[in-house]
Amino acid sequence: MPSIRHAAVVLLAAIGLFVGPTFGSPTVTHATTGPSANFPKTFKVKSAFAGKFVGQYILKSIPAASRIKSAAIGIEVNSNGFLYGIAQFYGYDASGSQTSWVATLYHFKQVGKTNQMTFDLLSSSLTIVLGHMSAGAPSHGTLTGAIVLDGHTYPIVFHQVSTR
C-alpha cells in the first residue's frame, strides 16, 4: 500500500507542476520597495534636444525666499533613451535648521516646439512629487529656469560644470 500511495502522490505532484501554471492566473512581481509608480514609460524627447541638457550643474542663484542655499544636479540619458537625473539641495527650514534633500529628476518633457523643458522632482521612492522645474536649454554653460516648491515659483540659475 505505501508504494501505491507514494506513486499517487508523485503523480499528482507532477500533474500539478505541469498543468497548474497553465490554469493559474498570471501574477505580477514587485521589488521589495513596491512597484515604481513613476519610473516606467515617460515622455520621449528628441535626442538632439535632450543632449543639450546632459551634464552636471551647480546652483548659481535663487531667491532667499526659497530657503535653498546650494544645489547640484546631474542629468543624463538612460539605456532606454529617456532623460533622467538627480538633484541635491541644501538649505534651511522655517525654524532656521539646516536641511538637505535629494530628488530624482524625471518626466522630462519638451514644451511644444520651444527651447524649454519641464520635469518633475520626485522623492527617492518615486511616488511623491516634491516639485517641478522648467528650464531652457543651457546657453554658454548656464541653465536658466524656474523651480516650483510648496506652491511657490522661484527663478533658478545653474552653472554647467560638465557635459558628461
LINNORSUL-V579785 format. One record per residue. N is the residue number from 0. SS is DSSP state (A for helix, B for strand, O for the rest). OMEGA is omega in whole degrees, -180 to 180 (999 if undefined). D_FIRST is the distance of its C-alpha to the first C-alpha in whole Angstrom. Layout:
BEGIN
((N;SS;OMEGA;D_FIRST) (N;SS;OMEGA;D_FIRST))
END
This chain:
BEGIN
((0;O;-179;0) (1;A;-179;4) (2;A;178;5) (3;A;179;5) (4;A;179;6) (5;A;179;9) (6;A;180;10) (7;A;179;11) (8;A;179;12) (9;A;-180;14) (10;A;179;15) (11;A;178;17) (12;A;179;18) (13;A;178;20) (14;A;179;21) (15;A;180;23) (16;A;-176;24) (17;A;-176;26) (18;A;-176;27) (19;A;-179;27) (20;A;-180;31) (21;A;-176;32) (22;A;-179;32) (23;O;178;32) (24;O;179;36) (25;O;180;38) (26;O;177;39) (27;O;179;42) (28;O;179;42) (29;O;174;45) (30;O;-180;46) (31;O;178;46) (32;O;180;50) (33;O;-179;49) (34;O;178;50) (35;O;-174;53) (36;O;-173;55) (37;O;-172;58) (38;O;-176;58) (39;O;-172;56) (40;O;180;59) (41;O;-178;62) (42;O;178;66) (43;O;179;67) (44;O;179;70) (45;O;-172;72) (46;A;-180;72) (47;A;179;75) (48;A;180;76) (49;A;-178;73) (50;O;179;74) (51;O;-176;77) (52;O;-177;75) (53;O;178;73) (54;B;178;74) (55;B;-174;75) (56;B;172;77) (57;B;-177;79) (58;B;178;80) (59;B;179;84) (60;B;175;85) (61;B;180;84) (62;O;180;86) (63;A;-179;85) (64;A;179;84) (65;A;-176;81) (66;O;176;80) (67;B;-180;79) (68;B;178;81) (69;B;-179;79) (70;B;175;76) (71;B;177;75) (72;B;174;73) (73;B;-178;71) (74;B;176;70) (75;B;178;68) (76;B;-179;66) (77;O;-176;63) (78;O;177;60) (79;O;178;60) (80;O;-180;64) (81;O;174;64) (82;B;172;67) (83;B;180;66) (84;B;179;67) (85;B;179;67) (86;B;177;70) (87;B;-177;71) (88;B;175;73) (89;B;179;75) (90;B;-180;77) (91;B;179;78) (92;O;-176;77) (93;O;-180;79) (94;O;179;79) (95;O;178;80) (96;O;179;77) (97;B;178;76) (98;B;170;73) (99;B;179;71) (100;B;-177;69) (101;B;178;67) (102;B;171;66) (103;B;179;65) (104;B;-176;67) (105;B;-177;65) (106;B;176;66) (107;B;-178;69) (108;B;176;71) (109;B;-179;74) (110;O;-180;77) (111;O;179;78) (112;O;-178;80) (113;O;178;81) (114;O;-176;81) (115;B;177;79) (116;B;172;76) (117;B;177;74) (118;B;-178;70) (119;B;171;68) (120;B;-175;68) (121;B;175;64) (122;O;-179;63) (123;O;177;60) (124;O;-179;57) (125;O;-178;59) (126;O;-178;59) (127;O;176;62) (128;B;-179;65) (129;B;-178;68) (130;B;-179;71) (131;B;174;72) (132;B;171;75) (133;B;-179;77) (134;B;171;79) (135;B;177;81) (136;O;-179;80) (137;O;178;82) (138;B;-179;85) (139;O;177;87) (140;O;-179;84) (141;B;177;84) (142;B;-175;81) (143;B;-180;83) (144;B;-180;81) (145;B;176;80) (146;B;178;77) (147;B;179;76) (148;B;179;75) (149;O;177;74) (150;O;179;76) (151;B;180;79) (152;B;-180;80) (153;B;172;82) (154;B;-177;84) (155;B;179;82) (156;B;176;83) (157;B;174;81) (158;B;-179;82) (159;B;-180;80) (160;B;180;80) (161;B;177;78) (162;O;178;77) (163;O;999;73))
END
